[in-house]
C-alpha cells in the first residue's frame, strides 16, 4: 500500500504542523494548535530548531 507523502507548504506564508499524538501533518498559513483528527496538540515543524 503506498504511503502518502508529507504535505508541502505552497508559499512562504504556509507552515508545516504535525500532531504529537497521531502524527497527522497539515500545512496552513494560520497557526494550528489542535489536531482535527484526534484533538491533540499540533507542533510547528517549520520553525528553526536549536542546535
N, CA, C and O of each residue as an XYZ file, in Angstrom:
204
protein
N       0.848     -1.171      0.000
C       0.000      0.000      0.000
C       0.897      1.238      0.000
O       1.801      1.332      0.830
N       0.670      2.191     -0.911
C       1.528      3.381     -0.954
C       1.352      4.267      0.272
O       0.256      4.391      0.818
N       2.447      4.876      0.689
C       2.425      5.793      1.821
C       2.226      7.202      1.293
O       2.970      7.629      0.411
N       1.232      7.948      1.811
C       1.045      9.318      1.326
C       2.245     10.183      1.683
O       2.818     10.055      2.765
N       2.617     11.064      0.762
C       3.757     11.935      1.031
C       3.335     13.056      1.976
O       2.150     13.366      2.102
N       4.320     13.656      2.635
C       4.052     14.783      3.519
C       3.536     15.963      2.714
O       3.987     16.190      1.592
N       2.599     16.715      3.269
C       2.169     17.933      2.583
C       3.318     18.938      2.595
O       4.087     18.995      3.555
N       3.431     19.716      1.547
C       4.493     20.722      1.475
C       3.868     22.108      1.410
O       2.858     22.298      0.733
N       4.454     23.077      2.104
C       3.939     24.450      2.014
C       3.939     24.933      0.566
O       4.899     24.714     -0.174
N       2.861     25.585      0.176
C       2.736     26.067     -1.190
C       3.342     27.456     -1.377
O       3.638     27.858     -2.502
N       3.527     28.186     -0.283
C       4.144     29.508     -0.372
C       4.852     29.822      0.943
O       4.793     29.038      1.890
N       5.514     30.963      0.994
C       6.301     31.319      2.182
C       5.452     31.573      3.427
O       5.968     31.511      4.543
N       4.168     31.854      3.256
C       3.305     32.133      4.406
C       2.842     30.851      5.104
O       2.443     30.892      6.268
N       2.893     29.718      4.406
C       2.415     28.472      4.998
C       3.499     27.796      5.841
O       4.693     27.926      5.572
N       3.052     27.080      6.855
C       3.931     26.339      7.748
C       3.441     24.893      7.831
O       2.270     24.612      7.572
N       4.342     23.982      8.192
C       4.005     22.571      8.339
C       3.823     22.255      9.817
O       4.698     22.544     10.633
N       2.685     21.662     10.157
C       2.360     21.292     11.532
C       2.185     19.785     11.614
O       1.701     19.156     10.673
N       2.588     19.197     12.768
C       2.449     17.762     12.987
C       1.807     17.510     14.343
O       2.139     18.173     15.326
N       0.887     16.552     14.395
C       0.244     16.164     15.649
C       1.220     15.330     16.474
O       1.830     14.391     15.961
N       1.367     15.674     17.757
C       2.293     14.939     18.623
C       1.757     13.562     19.006
O       2.526     12.709     19.448
N       0.459     13.326     18.846
C      -0.142     12.032     19.207
C      -0.263     11.085     18.013
O       0.280      9.981     18.044
N      -0.973     11.510     16.958
C      -1.260     10.596     15.844
C      -0.330     10.773     14.646
O      -0.320      9.929     13.749
N       0.463     11.868     14.612
C       1.420     12.071     13.532
C       0.855     12.722     12.277
O       1.575     12.888     11.292
N      -0.427     13.094     12.296
C      -1.030     13.752     11.128
C      -0.303     15.059     10.846
O      -0.002     15.814     11.771
N      -0.017     15.334      9.562
C       0.674     16.565      9.171
C      -0.217     17.409      8.272
O      -0.887     16.895      7.377
N      -0.212     18.717      8.526
C      -1.014     19.663      7.763
C      -0.199     20.915      7.463
O       0.669     21.296      8.249
N      -0.475     21.554      6.332
C       0.128     22.849      6.002
C      -0.947     23.907      6.123
O      -2.092     23.699      5.724
N      -0.564     25.050      6.680
C      -1.506     26.147      6.833
C      -0.765     27.463      7.016
O       0.323     27.495      7.591
N      -1.354     28.544      6.527
C      -0.816     29.880      6.764
C      -1.225     30.347      8.158
O      -0.602     31.250      8.718
N      -2.263     29.742      8.717
C      -2.747     30.080     10.056
C      -2.157     29.094     11.061
O      -1.827     27.962     10.706
N      -2.025     29.523     12.307
C      -1.489     28.653     13.351
C      -2.520     27.572     13.696
O      -3.675     27.879     13.993
N      -2.099     26.323     13.653
C      -2.953     25.193     14.027
C      -2.484     24.718     15.390
O      -1.324     24.337     15.547
N      -3.375     24.736     16.385
C      -2.982     24.343     17.741
C      -3.488     22.952     18.125
O      -2.865     22.276     18.944
N      -4.615     22.514     17.542
C      -5.141     21.191     17.869
C      -5.387     20.383     16.594
O      -5.792     20.926     15.566
N      -5.138     19.098     16.683
C      -5.312     18.188     15.554
C      -6.800     18.017     15.242
O      -7.589     17.732     16.143
N      -7.187     18.187     13.983
C      -8.592     17.982     13.631
C      -9.011     16.518     13.709
O     -10.203     16.217     13.768
N      -8.042     15.608     13.711
C      -8.355     14.186     13.761
C      -8.549     13.646     15.164
O      -9.525     12.947     15.437
N      -7.603     13.976     16.073
C      -7.670     13.384     17.416
C      -7.773     14.416     18.533
O      -8.004     14.047     19.684
N      -7.606     15.709     18.221
C      -7.753     16.752     19.236
C      -6.502     17.028     20.056
O      -6.531     17.858     20.964
N      -5.397     16.340     19.747
C      -4.148     16.555     20.491
C      -3.437     17.818     19.989
O      -3.874     18.449     19.027
N      -2.339     18.170     20.654
C      -1.581     19.366     20.317
C      -0.819     19.189     19.002
O      -0.272     18.120     18.729
N      -0.791     20.261     18.186
C      -0.018     20.270     16.945
C       1.300     20.998     17.192
O       1.344     21.970     17.946
N       2.374     20.527     16.555
C       3.708     21.115     16.683
C       4.096     21.734     15.342
O       3.889     21.127     14.291
N       4.661     22.950     15.381
C       5.113     23.624     14.179
C       6.475     23.058     13.782
O       7.455     23.248     14.502
N       6.544     22.369     12.652
C       7.798     21.780     12.183
C       8.605     22.763     11.345
O       9.757     22.481     11.014
N       8.029     23.907     10.996
C       8.691     24.873     10.122
C       9.607     25.829     10.850
O      10.425     26.494     10.214
N       9.496     25.918     12.160
C      10.356     26.870     12.882
C      11.737     26.239     13.095
O      11.849     25.023     13.255
N      12.770     27.057     13.096
C      14.122     26.523     13.278
C      14.288     25.876     14.651
O      13.760     26.366     15.650
N      15.015     24.789     14.684
C      15.267     24.073     15.929
C      16.618     24.516     16.495
O      17.549     24.786     15.736
N      16.727     24.591     17.827
C      18.029     24.952     18.400
C      19.060     23.859     18.141
O      18.725     22.675     18.113
N      20.301     24.258     17.954
C      21.363     23.268     17.669
C      22.002     22.766     18.941
O      22.907     21.934     18.891
